[in-house]
Amino acid sequence: MEMTRNRTLAASTAIACLALAALYLFIYQPLLRRIRIKAAECHSLEPQVLQARKNVSILAIKGHEKNFIGPDEIASAIEELTQRGRAKGVTFLSFTPRQVEKKEEGYQILPIDMEIESPYRAIGNFMGGLDTLEKCLVTVRRFDIVPLSDKADKIRTRLTVNLYLRD
């Protein structure tokens, strides 16, 4: 009886080992091979994807060339920007244009640093409406939002936007 039990246990262990070996050889190994092949394909496509992303960003800006402004139109574009902000409930605390940056694609960027105070909803409406400005193309470069400690419903935002200029 003891011998039969040991044989059954040994046979069960052997069958389990064979089943695991079969799973490894016939399922896991081929899947691993396919994963390696697909990973190599992904790595080979990565430079093409990066180039495509660059092209899309260039085209996104190039498609708006009609909204690029000249140096003589900067004041009116800034005025439109501030009027839009005030209409949305934004208070401009500071407004500082920086040095114009030259881009290789044939346009220039004028970064503008702003510090503003507003209710939460107003900053969202203001930033969401930047793409609807008529006189110029504006994108948000960066922003930091800090709640005001003395007013629970207001925030202070440091914001840098880019105005796109013709070369």
N, C-alpha and C positions, 0 to 999 in steps of 0.2 A: 504494500500500500504506500509506504514511504517512498519506494523506488518509483512508482508510477507518478506520484506527485512531483518528484524532482524532475522526472522526464517531461512531464507536462509543463512545468515551469521553464525548463530549458528550451523546450520546443516553442513555447509562447515567446520567450525572449528572442530566440533565433528568428521567428516569424516577424516580430516587431522590428528587429534590426534590419531584416531583409526589406520590410515595407518602407522603413525610413531611407534605406539606401536606394530603393527604387524611386521613392519620391524625390530624393536629391538628384539622382541621375536623369530622371525623365521629366521632372517638372521644374525644380529649382534651378538646375544648371542651365537649361535652355532659356529660362526667363532671365537669368543673370546675364547670359550672352546677349540677349536682345536689349537689355538695359544698357549694357556697355556700348552696343552699336548705336542706340538712340542718343546716348550721352555724347558720343563722338560726333554725331550729326548735329546735335545742338551746339556743340563747341565750334563746329565748322561754320554754322550759320550765324553765330554771334556777331562777327564783324559786319555782315550784311544787315542785320537788324539794327545795329548801332548807326550805320550809314543811313538806313531808311528813316530812323527816328530823327536824325539831323536834317534830312531832306524834308520831312514833314514839318519840322519846326520852321525851316526856312520858307517853305511854301505857305505856312500859316501866316507868316509875317509878310511875305511877298504878295499874298492875296489881298492885303490891306494897304498896298502902296498908295492907293488913292487917298488914304487917310494920313499919309506921312505929311508932316508940315515943314515949312521952311523956317529959317531963323526969325524972320519977321512976323511969323504967325504964333510964336511961342506964348506971347502975352495973352492973346485971345483964347488960346487953348487952355492956359492956366485959369483964366477967368471962367471959362465954361466948366472946368473941373471944380473950382471952388463954389460956383453957383449951384451946381448939381449937388454938391455935398451939403451946402446950407439948406437947400430945399428938402433934403432927406433928414435933416435934424443933426447934422455934424457941425461941431464947433472947431475951427482950425486954430490951434495954439501957436504952431510955427510951420513955416513953409520955406524950405531951403533947396533951391536948385543946385545941383553939383556940376562938376566938370563934364562936358559932353564926351561921350565915349565913341570912338570910331569902330565900326564893324566891317568885316571883310566883304559882306554880302551887298554892300552898296548903300547902307543907311547908317545913321548915327542914333545914339540913344542919349537922352537927357534924363539922368536919374534925379528924382525930386524926393527929398526927405520931408516927411510931414509928421507932426504930432497933433493928434486930434482927440477930442472928447465927445462922447456920444452915448446914447442908450445902446444896448446890445443890438436891437433890431435895426437901428439906423446905420450902424457900421456895415452890417450885412447887406442892407439895401444899397448903400453907397458903393461898396466894393463890387456887388453884383451888377450894378449899373454902369461900371466903367467901360464895358465893351459896347455900350450904346451911345457913347459920346460921338457927336457928329464931326467935330473939327479935327480930331486927332485919334491916333491909336495909342491906347494906354494899357500897360500890363502891370501887374503887381509883382515886384521883385521879392519883397519880404515884408513881414509884419509881425509885431509883437503886441499882444493885448494884455493889459493889466487892469484888474478891477480897482475902482476907486474905493478906498476904505471908508470915506465919509459919506458916499452916496452909493447905496446898494444897487441901484438900477443903471449906473453909469460906468463906462470904461474909458481908459486912456489907451490909445493905440499909437504906436510908432510904426510908420508905414513908409516904404520906399516904392515909388511907382516909376515906370519907364515911359517917357514920351518918345515916340519914334519920329526922327527927322530925316528929311531928304538929304542926300549928299550934295 
